């Protein structure tokens, strides 16, 4: 899932996001929409959007909470921490610093914003996470 260290990714961030959306939707479907609403802070409309095959505007925290609905996964906070740690590890493997990452990213984020998001000192949307993860994996040897 998204919290793993990725060294290979699909051709685009959109394709990677679609892959993750399918996985999240499968978890919501397995848990049931009512249980997902009750056990996460993700609103029903966003969860339904996943079930409908679209990409809702969720945060990394929301994606981690959805993933934690799977009984084989750790708790949401552990998932989120691991996901961000893998971004940092990936940056080391790819020999990327936040300045270079800001140049390579197709997002309007400066290096300070990127660093704060990866270090969990600023909120990060799931879309931003996916773009960062995709860019890091593309730059990995």
C-alpha positions as CSV (number, residue, x, y, z in Angstrom):
1,X,0.0,0.0,0.0
2,X,1.1,3.6,0.0
3,X,3.0,3.4,3.2
4,X,5.6,1.1,1.7
5,X,8.9,2.2,0.2
6,X,8.3,2.5,-3.6
7,X,11.1,2.0,-6.0
8,X,8.8,1.5,-9.0
9,X,5.7,3.4,-9.9
10,X,3.3,3.7,-12.8
11,X,3.9,6.2,-15.5
12,X,2.2,9.1,-13.8
13,X,1.1,10.4,-10.4
14,X,-2.5,10.1,-11.6
15,X,-2.0,6.4,-12.3
16,X,-0.4,5.9,-8.9
17,X,-3.3,7.7,-7.2
18,X,-5.8,5.6,-9.1
19,X,-4.0,2.4,-7.9
20,X,-4.2,3.7,-4.3
21,X,-7.8,4.8,-4.7
22,X,-8.8,1.2,-5.8
23,X,-7.0,-0.2,-2.8
24,X,-8.7,2.2,-0.4
25,X,-12.1,1.5,-2.0
26,X,-11.6,-2.2,-1.5
27,X,-10.9,-1.6,2.2
28,X,-14.0,0.6,2.6
29,X,-16.1,-2.0,0.7
30,X,-14.8,-4.8,2.9
31,X,-15.3,-2.9,6.2
32,X,-18.6,-1.5,5.0
33,X,-19.5,2.2,4.5
34,X,-21.2,2.6,7.8
35,X,-18.3,1.1,9.8
36,X,-15.8,3.3,7.8
37,X,-17.8,6.4,8.6
38,X,-18.0,5.4,12.3
39,X,-14.3,4.5,12.7
40,X,-12.6,7.3,10.7
41,X,-12.9,11.0,10.5
42,X,-13.5,10.7,6.8
43,X,-16.9,12.0,5.7
44,X,-19.4,9.7,4.1
45,X,-19.3,11.6,0.8
46,X,-15.6,11.1,0.4
47,X,-15.8,7.4,1.2
48,X,-18.6,7.1,-1.2
49,X,-16.5,8.8,-3.9
50,X,-13.9,6.2,-3.4
51,X,-16.5,3.4,-3.7
52,X,-17.7,5.1,-6.9
53,X,-14.2,4.9,-8.4
54,X,-13.2,8.5,-8.1
55,X,-10.5,10.4,-6.1
56,X,-11.8,12.4,-3.2
57,X,-9.8,15.3,-1.8
58,X,-8.6,13.4,1.3
59,X,-5.5,13.9,3.5
60,X,-2.7,11.5,4.1
61,X,-4.2,11.1,7.6
62,X,-7.5,10.1,6.1
63,X,-5.9,7.6,3.8
64,X,-4.1,6.1,6.8
65,X,-7.3,5.9,8.8
66,X,-9.0,4.1,5.9
67,X,-6.1,1.7,5.6
68,X,-6.3,1.0,9.3
69,X,-9.8,-0.4,8.8
70,X,-8.1,-3.5,7.4
71,X,-7.5,-5.8,10.4
72,X,-4.2,-6.9,8.9
73,X,-2.8,-3.3,9.0
74,X,-1.4,-1.4,12.0
75,X,-3.1,1.7,13.5
76,X,-3.6,4.8,11.4
77,X,-0.9,6.9,13.1
78,X,1.7,4.1,12.6
79,X,0.7,3.9,8.9
80,X,1.1,7.7,8.5
81,X,4.5,7.8,10.3
82,X,5.8,4.9,8.2
83,X,4.6,6.5,4.9
84,X,6.5,9.7,5.7
85,X,9.6,7.8,6.9
86,X,9.6,6.0,3.6
87,X,9.5,9.3,1.7
88,X,12.6,10.4,3.7
89,X,14.3,7.0,3.1
90,X,13.4,7.2,-0.6
91,X,14.9,10.7,-0.8
92,X,18.2,9.3,0.6
93,X,18.2,6.4,-1.9
94,X,17.4,8.7,-4.8
95,X,20.0,11.3,-3.5
96,X,17.3,14.0,-3.5
97,X,17.1,17.0,-1.2
98,X,14.0,19.1,-0.8
99,X,15.3,21.8,-3.2
100,X,15.7,19.2,-6.0
101,X,12.4,17.6,-5.1
102,X,10.7,21.0,-5.4
103,X,12.1,21.4,-8.9
104,X,11.1,17.9,-10.0
105,X,7.6,18.1,-8.5
106,X,4.6,19.1,-10.6
107,X,3.2,21.0,-7.6
108,X,3.4,24.5,-6.4
109,X,5.3,23.8,-3.2
110,X,8.6,25.4,-2.1
111,X,11.3,23.3,-0.4
112,X,10.3,24.4,3.1
113,X,6.7,23.4,2.5
114,X,7.8,20.0,1.2
115,X,10.1,19.4,4.2
116,X,7.4,20.4,6.7
117,X,4.9,18.1,5.0
118,X,7.2,15.1,4.8
119,X,8.2,15.7,8.5
120,X,4.5,15.9,9.4
121,X,4.9,19.4,10.8
122,X,2.3,20.7,8.2
123,X,-0.8,18.9,6.8
124,X,-0.2,17.0,3.6
125,X,-3.0,16.0,1.2
126,X,-3.0,12.5,-0.2
127,X,-2.6,14.1,-3.7
128,X,0.6,15.9,-2.5
129,X,1.9,12.7,-0.9
130,X,1.3,10.7,-4.1
131,X,3.1,13.3,-6.2
132,X,6.0,13.4,-3.8
133,X,6.2,9.6,-3.6
134,X,6.0,9.3,-7.4
135,X,8.7,11.8,-8.0
136,X,11.0,10.2,-5.4
137,X,10.5,6.7,-6.9
138,X,11.1,8.0,-10.4
139,X,14.5,9.4,-9.3
140,X,15.5,6.2,-7.6
141,X,18.3,4.1,-9.1
